[in-house]
């Protein structure tokens, strides 16, 4: 197969000319070739392998390209990279690798294209296109990658036990590609992942989580979770999630399998948003149900305060998984803590005070919270789902109405602690907190409007009841 017509970018002709000039072989390899054959858009990353020094080759290519094209190179790894009109092109010398049992860092030696293709993770990523003048555009596919593309199969070029033991991150990559491309993993490879699952512990947590996030960002992320669970990887990487598995029945009363329910919520949210952190909120919204599960005679199963317990677990899970401990984590915490609130509103009469409280606590994240709550409706009863969604629309309208009237999104009480202290001539104290909280409650309950004058008058009244006299007006 010849793919010359797909190599229209001028960078390829420059690479071809430099290869001829330096008397080396050059090939475009990996994801660019795979996505080209799948008709997927991957125009930002091109990997070039050369039978020689990738760094020297990259510098020569940069000299031939018009304009100033800086080259970044990493001599320890023998790689170089340049950006050309937004196109990221990475160069590496063909190499062969060998591994030690207790490390995923390979011993690297110079090699041939065949050596380089042997070390690739999957057949669909081992295909190369010749950029030499003689065979320009010819596909080099020694492992049947094209056949695996046609059949939708993830398969390793060599023995999968060796492939996964050498570089255990490839087990996560197999699952990630399976999700991203909607391919199946060859049974022999799946068995090898089961046998080598424990090897994932030698890979840095950051790299594992990078692959985990890519699985979560896929179109149907539950597929990746089920594959990780089936192969034993999930229990090693994220045991807290595995604890959600299973349902239990006592006295004829059972509860749903929260593992399956959470995956359904995750898939629901994936349909409507690409936001990784909202997807993490879906993953963690019921994470504390296993810790709070209790059977009460006459009542049945309860998961009391699982939203509070779950929000406390979020920082611990984020730290363990090397996820960011910043505003992203705090967003997920907030979603977990508040995820029941709109559902409770949808089940009951929507009062102004309840909506004010929700707006006050959710702030600018109220829209994300509503999306999460809608995704949380996973009942198999269509009438029940329809009723919940209709009620959510009522809640949305009420949120809009109250927001326009009371301006409570990201709201702070109109009278600050500084104003209270200055008015009564006092220092920071519990009385300041009492007055602030009372003003907040009065506004949220609709006792006074969300205005400075009304809040200031209430402050004076409350101060008087606490035996304080104003010093200034």
Helices and strands as residue ranges (DSSP letters): G 4-6, H 10-22, E 26-29, H 31-37, E 45-50, H 54-64, E 71-74, E 79-84, E 87-93, E 95-98, E 107-110, H 113-118, G 123-125, E 128-130, E 139-140, H 145-151, E 153-154, H 160-166, H 169-181, E 184-185, H 187-196, G 197-202, H 205-216, H 221-231, H 233-237, H 239-242, E 249-250, E 253-254, H 258-272, H 276-284, H 289-292, E 294-296, E 300-302, H 306-320, H 327-338, H 341-347, H 352-362, G 363-365, H 366-375, H 382-406, H 417-424, H 430-444, H 452-465
